[in-house]
Amino acid sequence: MGVERGRERTKDLVTGAQVLSGQLGKTIQRLRKAYNLSLSELAEQSGVAKSIISQIERNETNPTLATIWRLSQALDVSIERVLATGDEEPFIEKSSRADTPILVSDDGRMRLAIIGWIKTVEWLQWYDLAADPGGVLDSDAHQRGSVECLSVTEGEFEVDVAGAVQRARAGETLRYRCDRPHTVRCVSDETGRAMMVVIMKAAVME
């Protein structure tokens, strides 16, 4: 019975991979970008050729179950999650602390937990920001028209956008263009916390 159920489950997954090949490419690409992985890095971690991953993301090939399994392992998600559409089922998703990727600033004093949904990463991103006193986060310009919102919950932060500088304390929010190099600093003597939301491709402000 166990062997038969295993074969049926594998058959269902293979069928799912064939039916959902169109969505699969987008899902793999979104997961890869959410973890800031290049095609080469994902290829190295998964053992799947870079050219194959590129073809999968462009929906130019129908990957085998083994290939999908390798990619799901490298991206640290279940194979069912990669194949699931979720369109017809009630949606509720929980991410544990261990499942939440953490970005660290160059000085090691700022940590951004990626709490945004991977399906919106191309146009909406949000982070839980924790900063040690004096921490600095330097960022390159995002896409033209992008806007960043920093809502401070603890401590005090300073934002510098092309020489324009503003500070915000707990309970205050800074909104600013981030389509040019910008810097966020923790200027308080205590640990700073903030919620950071990045709206990509927002309407260009005058």
C-alpha positions in Angstrom: 0.0 0.0 0.0 2.8 2.4 1.0 4.6 1.8 -2.3 1.4 2.3 -4.3 0.6 5.5 -2.5 4.2 6.7 -3.2 3.9 5.9 -6.9 0.5 7.7 -7.0 2.0 10.8 -5.3 4.9 10.8 -7.7 2.5 10.4 -10.7 0.4 13.3 -9.4 3.5 15.5 -9.0 4.7 14.7 -12.5 1.3 15.5 -14.0 1.3 18.7 -12.0 4.6 19.6 -13.4 3.4 19.2 -16.9 0.1 21.1 -16.4 1.7 23.9 -14.5 4.8 24.4 -16.6 3.7 27.9 -17.5 3.4 29.0 -13.9 6.5 27.0 -12.8 8.9 29.2 -14.6 7.5 32.4 -13.0 7.6 30.7 -9.6 11.2 29.6 -9.9 12.2 33.1 -11.1 10.4 34.8 -8.2 12.0 32.5 -5.6 15.4 33.0 -7.1 15.1 36.8 -7.1 13.7 36.8 -3.6 16.9 35.1 -2.4 19.0 37.4 -4.6 20.5 34.5 -6.4 21.9 34.7 -9.9 21.3 32.0 -12.5 24.9 30.8 -12.0 24.5 30.7 -8.2 21.3 28.7 -8.4 22.9 26.4 -10.9 25.8 25.8 -8.5 23.6 25.2 -5.5 21.1 22.9 -7.3 23.3 21.0 -9.7 20.9 22.0 -12.6 22.6 23.6 -15.6 22.3 27.4 -15.9 20.9 27.0 -19.4 18.2 24.6 -18.2 17.2 27.0 -15.4 17.0 29.9 -17.9 14.8 27.8 -20.2 12.5 26.8 -17.3 12.1 30.5 -16.3 11.2 31.4 -19.9 8.8 28.4 -20.1 10.8 26.9 -23.0 11.1 23.5 -21.5 9.1 21.0 -19.5 11.4 20.0 -16.6 11.5 16.5 -15.1 10.4 15.9 -11.5 14.0 15.3 -10.6 15.0 18.8 -11.9 12.1 20.4 -10.0 13.1 18.6 -6.8 16.8 19.8 -7.1 15.6 23.4 -7.6 13.2 23.2 -4.7 15.9 21.9 -2.4 18.3 24.7 -3.4 15.5 27.2 -2.8 14.6 25.6 0.5 10.9 25.1 -0.3 8.8 22.0 -0.7 8.2 20.6 -4.2 4.5 20.8 -3.5 4.8 24.5 -2.9 6.7 25.0 -6.2 4.0 23.1 -8.1 0.9 24.4 -6.2 -1.3 27.0 -7.8 -3.5 27.7 -4.8 -6.0 29.6 -7.0 -9.0 27.5 -6.0 -8.2 27.0 -2.3 -8.5 29.3 0.7 -5.2 31.1 1.0 -3.3 31.3 4.3 0.5 30.9 4.5 2.8 30.9 7.5 6.5 31.6 7.4 8.6 30.6 10.4 11.6 32.6 11.6 13.9 29.9 10.1 12.2 30.3 6.7 12.7 34.1 6.7 15.8 35.2 4.7 18.0 37.9 6.4 20.0 40.5 4.5 22.9 42.2 6.3 24.4 45.6 5.6 28.0 45.9 4.7 28.9 47.1 8.2 27.1 44.2 9.7 25.0 46.5 11.9 21.7 46.4 10.0 19.6 43.3 9.4 16.6 43.2 7.1 14.3 40.2 7.4 12.5 39.7 4.1 8.9 39.4 5.2 7.3 40.4 1.9 5.5 37.8 -0.3 7.7 36.4 -3.0 4.9 36.8 -5.6 5.1 40.6 -5.2 8.8 40.9 -5.1 9.0 42.5 -8.6 6.8 45.4 -7.6 6.3 45.4 -3.8 8.8 44.5 -1.1 8.8 44.9 2.6 11.3 44.2 5.4 11.6 44.1 9.2 14.6 46.3 9.8 16.7 45.9 13.0 19.8 48.2 13.5 22.5 48.5 16.0 23.5 52.1 17.0 25.5 53.7 14.2 24.4 51.1 11.6 24.5 52.3 8.0 22.6 50.8 5.0 23.8 52.1 1.6 21.6 51.2 -1.3 21.9 51.7 -5.1 19.2 53.3 -7.1 16.1 51.2 -7.7 13.9 51.4 -10.8 12.8 54.8 -11.9 9.8 56.1 -10.0 10.3 53.7 -7.0 9.4 54.9 -3.5 10.6 53.6 -0.2 8.7 54.0 3.1 10.5 53.7 6.5 8.1 53.5 9.5 10.2 53.7 12.7 9.0 51.6 15.7 12.0 52.0 18.0 15.0 54.4 18.1 15.7 57.0 15.5 16.8 56.8 11.9 18.2 59.2 9.3 17.6 59.0 5.6 19.9 60.7 3.0 18.7 60.9 -0.6 21.1 62.8 -2.9 22.0 65.2 0.0 18.4 65.7 1.2 18.4 64.5 4.9 15.5 63.8 7.2 15.2 62.0 10.6 12.3 60.0 12.1 11.7 58.7 15.6 9.4 56.0 16.8 5.9 56.5 15.5 7.1 58.5 12.5 7.4 57.6 8.8 9.7 58.8 6.1 8.7 58.4 2.4 11.3 59.1 -0.2 12.3 58.4 -3.8 14.7 55.5 -3.9 15.4 55.6 -7.7 18.7 57.2 -6.8 21.5 56.1 -4.3 20.2 56.5 -0.8 21.4 55.8 2.8 19.6 54.8 5.9 21.4 55.3 9.3 20.5 54.4 12.8 21.3 57.6 14.7 20.0 56.7 18.2 22.0 55.3 21.1 19.8 52.3 21.3 18.7 49.5 18.9 16.5 50.8 16.1 13.6 49.0 14.6 11.5 49.9 11.6 9.3 48.5 8.8 10.6 49.2 5.4 8.4 49.0 2.3 9.6 49.4 -1.2 7.1 50.2 -4.0 8.8 49.5 -7.3 7.8 51.3 -10.5 5.6 53.8 -8.6 4.3 56.8 -10.4 7.1 59.3 -10.9 6.7 62.2 -8.4 7.1 65.8 -9.6 
